[in-house]
Amino acid sequence: MELLLAVDLGVKTGIALYRSDGRLVWFRSQNFGNAARLRKAIPAILTADDEISFLAVEGGGPLFKIWENEAQRRNIEIIHTMADEWRPDILLPREQRRGVAAKNNAIIYAHKIIQKLAVYRATSLTDDAAEAILIGFWALSRLGWVKDINQILK
């Protein structure tokens, strides 16, 4: 079964892993502290699940290049996005006007995805992990692994 790893880019990184059947396998947030520690951690993250076929990353700049280079070394296809691309497909316009509101709404929608698609239920959820869940969910729809975003987010 193919896997998709979704990343909300930053030194404090949100990560979510999905299966090709649309199930959310796991998610977490991790603060690496600096780019050097993140660079060292990425190979282990991408090796943890050998079947990762796709890497969906939100963000750009030098941190994106680190993920991109490692994914290319492993022949993992990259889906690169920015918040202004994926958020309109998931959040209503009023839910994404301000950054704080968008992050709070991301948590609400991520909880809906967890309830309907997660292999296990977590009790806490940071905005980084929530955004990774949504980035991954958005990428699943782009790949055709999930057919109706709105049905799941109701």
NORJO-V310746 format. One record per backbone hydrogen bond with DSSP energy under -1.0 kcal/mol. CO is the residue of the C=O (numbers start at 1). NH is the residue of the N-H. Records with the same first field share a line. If there is no record, write none. Layout:
BEGIN
CO: NH  NH
END
This chain:
BEGIN
2: 20
3: 53  54
4: 18
5: 56
6: 16
7: 58
8: 14
11: 32
13: 30
14: 8
15: 28
16: 6
17: 25  26
18: 4
19: 22
23: 19
24: 119
26: 17
28: 15
30: 13
34: 38
35: 39
36: 40
37: 41
38: 42
41: 45
42: 46
43: 47
44: 48
49: 52
51: 3
53: 77
54: 5
55: 79
56: 7
57: 81
58: 9
61: 65
62: 66
63: 67
64: 68
65: 69
66: 70
67: 71
68: 72
69: 73
70: 74
71: 76
72: 75
77: 55
79: 57
81: 59
82: 85  86
83: 87
86: 89
87: 90  91
92: 95
93: 96
98: 102
99: 103
100: 104
101: 105
102: 106
103: 107
104: 108
105: 109
106: 110
107: 111
108: 112
109: 113
110: 114
111: 115
112: 116
113: 117
114: 118
117: 24
126: 130
127: 131
128: 132
129: 133
130: 134
131: 135
132: 136
133: 137
134: 138
135: 139
136: 140
137: 141
138: 142
139: 143
140: 145
148: 152
149: 153
END
